[in-house]
């Protein structure tokens, strides 16, 4: 039963924001020693192994064979693990980690029009205004890059990060329409799908990875264990305790923490357009999700 959030729920949602906001910084560290395919593959494989072990330890079993369920699982696995992890890892070779984190703030805004078209959440004038404002912020973020398409890798890397956000958004719609399944089992299976796809690509393109030093080595291991496996468990715990509306508070934290970590730890320069885009995207998100936020803040 969903209850009023307590201190454990609040500490959990803040921790989740920190973890996911810091993921882009950790990816940048891993890329100091490993190729982008290896980084994406390690994240999916280590996360899958961890969650499969958890399934065995808690007595969870694989779901009964079902074309609809397994078809959904494969699509969700491609769109929520293999493709976005690969796009982000490749893109972060050429753009700041803060840019990658900020681009993820567009996910809830992308979900709204997709849900209007393919799910049961109709768009209204308030949501449309919020989405328009948020996407205007995203255009400010990537605008200079669009003007330089064909002039180096950075503009394409920016589009890769936005493309990863779009993958997550489409995966969200498929997840909502997925047949009933335990969330930890679904997370484990989608990571298995990602690992099965990425492992042969890694072996062909970058070979078997070796230990490349403490910083990139610990970063690549941490990616699979913390933001992928542990964060999944924390997310499930928060939803069960305080509800999915409460979990939306994470969406506001991720871009902020990614910019803080990028500037503080990696000494990344943050141009003015980052701050303008951040304010517009978060304002658009707040407007589009106003009633959900109001319900959360006024709940007794």
Backbone torsions as a table, in degrees:
resi	resn	phi	psi	omega
1	UNK	NA	132.6	179.3
2	UNK	-75.4	129.8	-177.1
3	UNK	-121.8	173.8	174.3
4	UNK	-59.3	131.1	-178.8
5	UNK	-57.0	134.3	175.1
6	UNK	-107.2	-172.1	-175.0
7	UNK	-63.0	-30.5	178.2
8	UNK	-68.8	-38.1	177.2
9	UNK	-66.3	-43.2	179.5
10	UNK	-64.4	-43.7	178.1
11	UNK	-65.7	-33.3	178.5
12	UNK	-67.6	-43.5	-177.6
13	UNK	-71.5	-32.7	174.9
14	UNK	-68.5	-41.5	177.8
15	UNK	-62.7	-39.8	179.8
16	UNK	-65.4	-39.7	176.1
17	UNK	-62.5	-41.9	178.0
18	UNK	-63.5	-44.2	-177.3
19	UNK	-64.0	-53.1	-178.0
20	UNK	-69.9	-32.2	176.3
21	UNK	-68.7	-31.5	179.1
22	UNK	-85.2	-8.6	-178.1
23	UNK	-57.8	-40.0	-175.1
24	UNK	-69.1	-34.3	173.7
25	UNK	-64.3	-42.4	-179.0
26	UNK	-67.5	-37.5	175.3
27	UNK	-59.7	-43.3	178.7
28	UNK	-60.7	-38.6	177.8
29	UNK	-66.6	-42.8	-179.9
30	UNK	-64.0	-34.0	-178.8
31	UNK	-70.3	-11.7	175.1
32	UNK	-67.4	-22.4	-178.0
33	UNK	-126.3	-13.0	-175.3
34	UNK	-130.8	156.6	176.8
35	UNK	-75.1	162.9	-176.2
36	UNK	-63.3	-34.9	179.4
37	UNK	-69.3	-39.2	178.4
38	UNK	-64.2	-41.4	178.8
39	UNK	-61.9	-46.7	-179.8
40	UNK	-65.3	-39.9	-178.5
41	UNK	-68.0	-43.0	179.4
42	UNK	-62.0	-39.0	-178.9
43	UNK	-63.7	-46.3	-179.1
44	UNK	-69.7	-42.6	-174.7
45	UNK	-68.4	-48.1	179.6
46	UNK	-64.7	-39.3	177.6
47	UNK	-64.8	-41.4	179.7
48	UNK	-64.1	-46.3	-179.4
49	UNK	-61.1	-42.6	-179.1
50	UNK	-62.2	-45.5	-177.9
51	UNK	-73.2	-31.2	175.6
52	UNK	-66.3	-39.1	175.8
53	UNK	-63.2	-41.3	178.4
54	UNK	-63.3	-41.9	177.5
55	UNK	-57.8	-44.9	-179.7
56	UNK	-65.5	-39.4	-177.2
57	UNK	-69.7	-29.8	-177.6
58	UNK	-100.2	5.9	175.8
59	UNK	77.7	14.7	176.9
60	UNK	-74.4	143.4	-179.7
61	UNK	-119.2	159.3	176.6
62	UNK	-65.8	143.7	179.9
63	UNK	-67.4	157.7	178.1
64	UNK	-62.8	147.7	-180.0
65	UNK	-55.9	129.5	-180.0
66	UNK	-154.1	119.5	-179.9
67	UNK	-55.8	-40.2	-178.9
68	UNK	-66.0	-44.7	-178.1
69	UNK	-68.5	-47.8	-178.0
70	UNK	-69.4	-32.8	175.4
71	UNK	-64.2	-43.9	177.7
72	UNK	-63.0	-41.4	-178.8
73	UNK	-61.9	-41.1	179.8
74	UNK	-66.2	-44.9	179.6
75	UNK	-63.0	-45.1	179.5
76	UNK	-63.7	-39.2	179.0
77	UNK	-61.8	-42.0	178.2
78	UNK	-65.4	-45.3	-171.8
79	UNK	-84.3	-19.4	-178.2
80	UNK	-108.4	-11.5	179.2
81	UNK	-129.2	-70.1	-170.2
82	UNK	-57.4	-56.6	-173.6
83	UNK	-71.1	-49.5	-179.5
84	UNK	-67.2	-37.0	177.6
85	UNK	-61.1	-40.9	-179.5
86	UNK	-68.7	-43.7	179.1
87	UNK	-62.3	-43.6	-179.5
88	UNK	-67.1	-43.2	-179.7
89	UNK	-63.2	-42.6	178.3
90	UNK	-67.4	-44.2	-177.2
91	UNK	-64.3	-36.0	-177.3
92	UNK	-73.1	-3.6	169.9
93	UNK	-69.5	-22.5	-170.9
94	UNK	-123.6	-12.1	179.6
95	UNK	-125.3	159.3	179.5
96	UNK	-65.6	149.3	177.2
97	UNK	-61.3	-31.4	178.2
98	UNK	-62.6	-36.7	177.6
99	UNK	-63.8	-45.6	-179.2
100	UNK	-61.6	-43.3	179.4
101	UNK	-66.0	-40.2	179.6
102	UNK	-65.9	-35.8	179.3
103	UNK	-64.8	-26.7	179.1
104	UNK	-69.1	-19.1	178.8
105	UNK	-66.0	-16.8	-179.6
106	UNK	-80.1	-8.8	-176.0
107	UNK	-57.7	-51.6	-179.6
108	UNK	-61.4	-31.4	179.7
109	UNK	-71.6	-33.6	176.6
110	UNK	-72.1	-33.5	-177.7
111	UNK	-64.0	-37.6	-175.0
112	UNK	-58.4	-53.5	177.9
113	UNK	-66.0	-32.5	177.3
114	UNK	-66.5	-40.2	178.0
115	UNK	-66.1	-33.4	177.7
116	UNK	-63.8	-39.1	-176.3
117	UNK	-83.2	-36.3	-168.8
118	UNK	-122.0	0.4	-179.4
119	UNK	-132.6	-156.8	-173.6
120	UNK	-112.4	31.3	-179.7
121	UNK	-120.1	91.9	-175.6
122	UNK	-68.9	147.9	176.9
123	UNK	-81.1	141.3	173.3
124	UNK	-125.7	-179.2	-174.5
125	UNK	-62.9	-41.2	-179.4
126	UNK	-64.1	-45.9	178.9
127	UNK	-64.6	-38.9	179.2
128	UNK	-62.4	-41.8	178.2
129	UNK	-64.0	-43.7	178.9
130	UNK	-62.1	-43.2	178.6
131	UNK	-63.8	-42.9	-179.7
132	UNK	-62.5	-43.6	178.4
133	UNK	-64.1	-44.1	179.9
134	UNK	-63.9	-42.4	178.8
135	UNK	-68.4	-29.6	174.6
136	UNK	-63.2	-38.9	175.5
137	UNK	-64.1	-39.4	178.1
138	UNK	-64.6	-36.2	177.2
139	UNK	-65.9	-37.6	175.9
140	UNK	-63.5	-38.0	-179.5
141	UNK	-63.2	-45.7	-174.0
142	UNK	-103.9	-1.4	-176.2
143	UNK	-51.8	-51.6	179.4
144	UNK	-59.3	-33.7	179.3
145	UNK	-68.5	-37.8	179.5
146	UNK	-62.0	-32.9	-179.8
147	UNK	-73.9	-10.6	-176.5
148	UNK	-117.0	17.7	177.8
149	UNK	-55.8	131.9	-177.5
150	UNK	92.1	-1.5	-178.4
151	UNK	-117.0	61.0	179.6
152	UNK	105.1	178.8	-172.8
153	UNK	-86.8	-22.7	-173.2
154	UNK	-59.1	-47.0	178.5
155	UNK	-59.0	-40.2	178.1
156	UNK	-67.2	-34.7	177.8
157	UNK	-65.8	-37.8	176.2
158	UNK	-62.4	-44.0	177.9
159	UNK	-65.1	-33.0	177.9
160	UNK	-63.4	-40.3	178.8
161	UNK	-66.4	-42.9	176.4
162	UNK	-65.0	-37.1	176.9
163	UNK	-62.9	-36.7	176.5
164	UNK	-63.8	-40.8	177.0
165	UNK	-61.4	-39.9	178.0
166	UNK	-65.0	-38.8	176.9
167	UNK	-59.5	-47.0	178.9
168	UNK	-60.9	-38.0	-178.6
169	UNK	-65.9	-45.9	178.9
170	UNK	-65.9	-38.9	177.7
171	UNK	-61.2	-34.8	178.3
172	UNK	-61.5	-40.8	179.3
173	UNK	-66.0	-43.7	178.6
174	UNK	-64.9	-34.3	178.9
175	UNK	-65.5	-39.8	178.6
176	UNK	-64.4	-31.8	-177.1
177	UNK	-94.3	1.4	-178.5
178	UNK	-70.2	141.4	174.5
179	UNK	-56.4	156.1	-176.4
180	UNK	-56.1	133.6	179.3
181	UNK	-160.3	146.5	176.9
182	UNK	-57.6	131.3	-174.4
183	UNK	-62.5	-36.0	178.2
184	UNK	-67.9	-40.3	176.9
185	UNK	-63.2	-42.3	178.3
186	UNK	-62.6	-44.3	179.1
187	UNK	-60.7	-42.6	179.9
188	UNK	-63.9	-44.3	-177.2
189	UNK	-68.2	-38.0	178.9
190	UNK	-66.6	-35.0	175.8
191	UNK	-69.2	-35.7	175.3
192	UNK	-61.1	-43.4	177.2
193	UNK	-58.0	-46.4	179.2
194	UNK	-61.2	-41.8	-179.4
195	UNK	-65.6	-42.2	180.0
196	UNK	-61.7	-36.8	179.4
197	UNK	-74.1	-43.3	-171.0
198	UNK	-82.9	-30.2	-176.9
199	UNK	-56.5	-51.6	179.2
200	UNK	-64.9	-33.8	177.5
201	UNK	-63.4	-41.7	178.5
202	UNK	-63.8	-46.5	-177.2
203	UNK	-62.9	-36.0	-179.8
204	UNK	-75.6	-42.0	-172.0
205	UNK	-90.9	-34.6	-173.5
206	UNK	-127.6	-7.8	176.8
207	UNK	78.7	-175.0	179.8
208	UNK	-74.0	126.0	-177.9
209	UNK	-70.9	148.8	174.8
210	UNK	-119.1	166.5	177.1
211	UNK	-70.6	119.3	-173.5
212	UNK	-110.4	26.4	178.6
213	UNK	114.6	163.1	-172.9
214	UNK	-63.8	-51.2	-174.1
215	UNK	-63.8	-56.4	179.1
216	UNK	-67.5	-31.1	-179.6
217	UNK	-66.9	-48.2	178.0
218	UNK	-66.1	-33.9	179.7
219	UNK	-64.2	-43.6	-176.0
220	UNK	-71.7	-33.1	175.3
221	UNK	-70.8	-43.1	-179.7
222	UNK	-61.3	-33.6	-179.7
223	UNK	-60.6	-39.3	-178.6
224	UNK	-76.4	-31.5	-173.9
225	UNK	-89.4	-40.1	-171.6
226	UNK	-93.4	-68.1	-176.3
227	UNK	-71.9	-14.9	-178.5
228	UNK	-99.8	-59.5	-175.9
229	UNK	-81.6	-58.4	-176.6
230	UNK	-62.0	-41.5	-179.0
231	UNK	-64.3	-32.0	176.9
232	UNK	-63.2	-44.0	179.5
233	UNK	-65.8	-41.2	179.1
234	UNK	-64.3	-40.5	178.9
235	UNK	-61.3	-46.0	179.4
236	UNK	-62.0	-42.5	179.9
237	UNK	-61.0	-42.7	-179.1
238	UNK	-67.1	-42.9	-179.5
239	UNK	-62.3	-42.8	-178.9
240	UNK	-67.5	-34.0	-175.8
241	UNK	-86.5	-47.2	-171.7
242	UNK	-117.4	-10.6	176.7
243	UNK	99.4	161.5	-176.7
244	UNK	-72.1	-28.6	177.5
245	UNK	-62.4	-44.3	178.5
246	UNK	-60.4	-35.5	-178.4
247	UNK	-65.1	-23.7	-179.0
248	UNK	-62.1	-17.2	176.4
249	UNK	-60.2	-22.7	178.0
250	UNK	-63.8	-35.7	-177.1
251	UNK	-59.1	-29.1	-179.3
252	UNK	-81.9	-22.6	-175.8
253	UNK	-86.0	-38.4	-170.5
254	UNK	-54.3	-51.7	-179.1
255	UNK	-64.8	-33.1	179.7
256	UNK	-66.8	-48.6	-179.8
257	UNK	-65.9	-35.7	179.7
258	UNK	-64.2	-36.5	177.7
259	UNK	-71.7	-39.9	178.7
260	UNK	-63.1	-49.4	-179.0
261	UNK	-64.9	-39.8	179.9
262	UNK	-62.0	-43.0	-179.3
263	UNK	-75.6	-40.4	-173.3
264	UNK	-78.9	-49.5	-174.5
265	UNK	-86.8	-43.2	-174.8
266	UNK	-98.7	-0.9	179.4
267	UNK	56.3	39.7	178.5
268	UNK	-78.9	140.9	175.5
269	UNK	-79.5	132.7	-179.6
270	UNK	-112.5	104.2	179.7
271	UNK	-67.7	162.6	-176.6
272	UNK	-56.7	-35.5	-176.5
273	UNK	-64.3	-25.6	176.1
274	UNK	-61.1	-44.9	-177.7
275	UNK	-70.2	-39.0	177.5
276	UNK	-63.6	-46.2	179.7
277	UNK	-62.5	-41.8	-180.0
278	UNK	-60.3	-47.0	-178.6
279	UNK	-64.8	-39.3	-179.6
280	UNK	-69.8	-42.4	-178.7
281	UNK	-66.7	-45.0	-179.1
282	UNK	-68.0	-36.0	176.5
283	UNK	-66.1	-44.0	177.1
284	UNK	-62.1	-37.7	177.9
285	UNK	-65.8	-41.9	179.5
286	UNK	-64.5	-41.1	179.4
287	UNK	-65.3	-45.5	-176.5
288	UNK	-68.8	-27.0	-178.4
289	UNK	-108.3	23.0	-169.6
290	UNK	-57.3	-47.9	-175.9
291	UNK	-68.0	-33.6	175.6
292	UNK	-65.1	-42.9	179.1
293	UNK	-66.9	-41.5	179.4
294	UNK	-62.2	-41.0	178.6
295	UNK	-62.5	-40.1	179.7
296	UNK	-66.2	-46.8	-174.0
297	UNK	-73.4	-25.1	-177.6
298	UNK	-101.6	0.3	-176.8
299	UNK	-68.8	135.0	-178.2
300	UNK	-103.1	NA	NA
